[in-house]
Amino acid sequence: MIVSRTWAGKHYAVLGLARSGAAVVRALLAGGARVTAWDNDAVKCGVLEDEFGDDAFAAANLEASDLTGFDALVVSPGVPLNTHPLAARARAAGVPVIGDIELFAQARADLPAHKVVGITGTNGKSTTTALVHHILDTAGVPVRMGGNIGLPILAQESLPEGGVYVLELSSYQIDLTRTLDCEVAVLLNVTPDHLDRYDGLAGYAASKARLFAMQSRAQLAVVDYEAEAEFGVLDDAPEGMGVRFIDGVPLPGEQARWPSLQGPHNAQNVQAAVAVAEALGVTADDVARALETFTGLPHRMERVATLNGVAWINDSKATNPESAAPALAAFPRIHWIVGGKVKGDGLDACIPHLGNVVRAYTIGEGGPRFAAVLRGQVPVAEVETLERAVKLAAQEAERGDVVLLSPAAASFDQFRDFEARGLAFRAAVEELA
């Protein structure tokens, strides 16, 4: 567990007691703080009351409490700061609203000498974070991965001297962070997403850009050139800080040698990861070995089977057209399973790659809308469900083809989340074997 001496004797309010919230409570109490916490799920409150049944911890409905006197309100990234009444009340009372990443930043002074890599962007964050972690691990560097991926960072054991913490950071997490000075900060891209939380695309980009504004001059920014050109994401970064543009990083070999890193989007992920690795002193040989042995992440261009010469690819994490488009560019003959709860108005980002699509199989709530867009450009089957799409694609795909689940839409119309959708795809494919 990661703790800070600076928390001792302070009183924190914690809203939300899922994994990261529970980790926050445990870390703050271990650091000598008092905590008042609340979750709408009474069971979660009860678990912590049973674990910490003393004066240091109390469960109380924060939405009905006076926040005056708290040193900070710690919330999960899912709490919408622009609309949640508790966030507004905290600001009115002069109480900082922060998240677990800010608490980690405060704890850094008590940790053995280390470095932090922060990785953000609309698409590719998880793969790039996992890839950087794998490169460092392959090179023998002590490394932990956290943030928006894996275990909550405060719940993990601290690293020995010379270690590197690699953090995937959503815009929501950056919004709740004030002092995270990353030795290397990465912005992969900015495309429309989460616009209900921001004042348009420019406001969303400004949220991402705060990762650079928190850095000090001695650090490095690894940046998507288009994001800088369109949104000026480096405008508030320290003058004279090192900058490396992702598209200027040479690929260290043939992409065909990296089976879990196919497609143009993964080429960009590799470029960003290589820039990070080089900044941290990893050798070219270790980078090359890591790229060849990286197995990827579930639900992100994950090859779940090859049956009768047909590859079945689970890219369920592609919840918007911008993240589905690179997958369509990765293979020459694709049977595309697309649809779900649509976030935007169309499939504009995917249209340039329809020449690779043999047939589209539309599913879910957005299926009819996507079918209307695609009809006349590619053959379309409106199959409604994922299971029907898999069965029909199995009948029609030929040796050398790819069946690709890359929905370009959220999953919530038919599934709990994108992971559940990806697991359902895997199960349907396994039924074919």
N, C-alpha and C positions, 0 to 999 in steps of 0.2 A: 504494500500500500504506500502511496505517495502522500506525504503530509508536509505542512509548513509550520514553522514556529510562529509565523506572523498571525496565525489564526487564534492562538491561545488567548483566552479571556474575552473573545468577541462573541457576539450573538448573531447567528445567521437564520434567516427564514429560507426554507427550501420548498419549492412548489413542484410536485411531481415526483413520485417515488418508484418509477420504473428502474431499469438497470443503472442508468447513469445517475439518477437522483439518489438511489440507495447508496451507490458508491460515494457520492458527495457527502451524504450524512455520515457514513462510516469514517471517511477521511477527516472531515471537520472535527468529529468527536475525538478521533485519535490524535488530532493536533491540539486538543485542549479547548476547543470552542464549545459554546452552547448552541443547540439547534432546535428551532421550532419548525415542524414540517407538516405538509398536508398533501393528500392525494384523494381524489374522489372515490378511489377504491379503498374501502375501509380495511380490507385484508392487508394491503401493503402497509398501512399505518400500524396495524396490529403487530405485524411481524417485527417492525423496528422497535415498537414499544416493548415487546417481549425481549428483544435483544439488548436494549439499552434502557431498562426500566429504572432510571434514576433522575436526578435533577438536571442532568445535562441535556436530556432529550425530552421533547414534548410534542405530541400530535395535536394540532389545533387548526381549525378552519381559517386559513389565512385570508380568505376572501371576506371574512367578517371581522378581521382583526385590525387593530391599529398598528401600522408598520413603523411608526415613529420609534426610534431607538435601536432598530436593527442596523447592523453594520453593512449588510447587503442582503438582497433578495436573489437567491440562486434558482434559476428556472431551467427547464429542459428546452432544447432548441425548438421544440414543437409549439411552444407558447408564442402566439403572434404578438410581438411587441407593439405593433401599430394599432391593435384593436382590443387587447386583453385589458379589462379594467384594473386588474391588480398591478400590472406594469405601470399603468398611468398613475395609480395611487402611490406606488413606490417613488416614481419620479417627483410627484408633488411633495412627498415627504422628504425628499433629498436623499433617498436610499438608493445606492447603486444597484442596477439590475445586471447580473452577470451569469455566466455558465461555468461548467466544470473546466473548460479550457482556460478560462481566466484564473481559476484556482490553481491549475497546473502551472500557469505562468508565474503565479506568486510563489509557488513551492520550489521553483528552479534554483533559487539561491541556496537552498538546503540540500540540494542533490550533488553527488560527485560531478566533476567537470564533464560536460556533455555538450551535444549540439542538438538542435531541433530543425527538422524539415517540415514545413507546412505546405500542404497541397490542396488547392481549390480549383474550381472551374465548374461549368455546368455539366459537362460530360467527361468521363475518363478518370475521375478522381480515384475511385476505388482500385481500378487496375493499376494506375500509376503508383499509388501508395503501396500496394502489395508488391509491385515490381521493384520499387526502391528498397523495400524491406528485404526482398529476396536477394537483390544484388549485394546489399551490405552483409546479410547473413552468409552468403556464399564467400564473400571476402574475409569472413572471420571477424567482422565488426560487431560488438554487442549492440543489439537493436531491439526496440519495442515499436509496435504499431498500434495506433489508437485513434481517438477522435470519433469520426463518423463511421468507423469500421472496427470490428473486433470488440475486445473487452474495453470497458470504460478506462481511460488512462489513469485515473486516480486509484483504481482497483488493482493496478499492476505493480509489481515490485520494481523498485528503482534500479537503474543500470549502474554497473561499475564505471569508473573513470574511463573516458574515451568513448562512451556509448552514444547512440543516436536515437532520438525519439522521432518517429515518422508519423505525422498526424494528417489524416484526411479531414478537411474542414469545409463544412457547408457554409453558405452565406449566413444562415441562422446562427451557427456557432461563432462566426466572426463578429456578428452583431453583438454578441454577449461577451466579447473579449476586448480588453483594453490595453494590455501590456505584453502581449506575446511577441517577443523579438526573435524571429526565426533566423538562424544562420543562413538557411536557404528557404525562400518562399517561392511557390510555383503557382501561376495562374495559367491553366490549360486552354481555356476558351470562355466566351460569354455568349450564350444564345438565350432566347426567351424562355423563362421558367419562373415559377413562384411569383408572378407579377401581382398576385393578390396581396403580397406583403410589402411591395415597394412602389415607389412613384415612377412607374414605367421601367423600361429596360435600362435607362441611364442610372436610375436609383439602385437597381439590382447590381449593375456593374460597380457602382460606387461602394456597395457593401463588400464585394470581393476585393476591391482595391485597398480596403483598410488593412489587409494583410501586409501590404508593402509599407503603408504609412506607419505601422507599428515597428518596422525594422529600424536598426541603426545603420550608420553610414558604412560600417565595415562588412556588412552582410551582402548577400547576393539575391537578386530577383531574377527568376526564370519566367519569361513572359511570352504569351501568345502575341505576335506582332499585330494582328488584326484588332485584338482587344485594346492594345495601347493606341493604335491609330484611330480607332473609332471613339473610344471612351476616355482616353488619357488616364489609364489606370495607374500610371507612375507619377501623376502630377503632385501627389502629396508625399511621395517617397523622399527620403533624405537626399539632398543634393550630393552628387558625387558617388552614390552607392553603385556597386557593380550590377550590371544588367546583361543578361544573355537571352536573346530571342530564340524561341524553340525551333522555328523553321530554319535557323542557321546552324543547327547542330547536326553534323554528319551522322548518318546511320552507320554503326560499326560493323557492317557486314550485310549479307543478303537476308532479307526478311523471310525468305522461304525456309531458313534454318531455324526459325523460332515458331514452332507449331502452334503455340497458344497466343501468338501475337500477330495474327493476320489482319489485313485490311488497313486502309489509310489512317483510320483513327488510332489504331495501335502503333502505326509508324510514328505518329506524333507523341503517343504515350512513351514510346521507347526513347525518342529524342529528348523529352523532358527528363526521363529517368537517367539517361546518360549524362545530361548536364549536371544533375544533382550528384551523381556518382563521381564525376570528374572533380567537382568542387570539393568533395569530401576526400579526395585522394585515392579513390579505388583504381586499381590497375586495369588496363584494357583487357588483359587476359581474364581477370575475374568478372568483368562486365560481360565478355563474350560467353563465358561458361554459364553465367546466370541467365542470360537471354535464352540459351538453348535448353535450360532445365526448368524454366518457369512454367508452371502448370496452369496458370490463370485462376480466375475466381468463378464460383458457381454463378450461372445465369448471365454471364458476360462472355459472349462468343464461346460458350462451352460446348465442346464436341461430346455429345452424350452417347453416340453410337455410330457405327458404320455398318449398314445392313445391305447385303447384295450390291456393294459398291456405291451406295448412297450414304452421304454424310448427313447426320441429324445434328443441328446446331441450336443450342438453347441460348438465346440472347434476350431473355425476358426482361432484363434490366433496361432495355431500350424502351423507355416510357414516353418518348416524344419523337417526332420525325427527325430532329437533328441527330439524335443518338442512333436511330435506325439506319439513316442514310449511309454511314460508313460500312455497316455490315452488308448492305446491298452492293457496295462497291468492291467487296472482298472476294466474290466468287462469280464465275462466268455464267452458271446455269442454276437459278434459284427457284425453288417452290416456296413462296413467301407467305407465312401465316401472320396476318396483320389485323389489328383491331383491339378494342377494349373501351375504356372510358377515355374519350378524346379530350385532350387538353386545349388544343387550338382549333383552327378552322380547316386545316387541310394537310396535305402531304408534300408541300412545296420542296422541302429539303431532299425528299426521296425521288422526286420526278427525274432528275438527271441520270439516275442509275436504273431506271426501269428496263433498259436494254438487257440487263442481266436477269430479269425476272421471266421465267417460263410461264408461271401462273401464280395468281394471288388467291389466297383463301381467307376471306374476311370473317371475323368472329366478333362477338360481343355487341355491346350497346352501340359502338361506333362503326360496326360492320357495314350497315347500309350506306352511311355517309362516305366511308372510304371506298366502297364498291362503286359509288357514283363518280368519284374522282378518278378511279383507275380504269373503269370500263371504257373501251375504245383505245386504250394504250397497251393493256396486257389482258390476257384471258382472266376472268374472275369467276370464282365459285363462292357464293354466299352460303357458308356452312354453319354459321352461328356459334358453334361450340369448338373448343380446342380439340376434343376427341374426334369429332367428325373431320376436322381439318387434317389431323394426323392420318386417319384411315384413308381418306381420299388421296392425299399426297403420296402415301405408300403405294397406292395402285398406279399412280401416274408417273412417279419419278423413275428415271432411267439411271443406269450405272454411270457414275461420274457427276451426277447432279447433287445438289445440296438442298435439304429441306430446312428452312430457316424460320424459327420463331423469333421475330424481331418486331414486336407489336406496334411500335410508334404510338403507344397509348398506355395509360395507367391500367391497373388490373382490377380496380375496386368494384367494377360492375359484376364480375363473376368470381373473383378470388379475394382472399384476405390481403394479399400483397404480391409483389412481383416474384418473391421466392416461392409462394404457393403455386403461382402460375407456372413457373419453371419446373417445379417438382411434378405438377400434373402433366406437363409435356413429357418429361422423362418417363413417367409411369406409362403414358400412352405409347411411347416408343418401345418401351420394354415389353409391352403386350404384343408387339409385332414379331418379336424375336422367336 
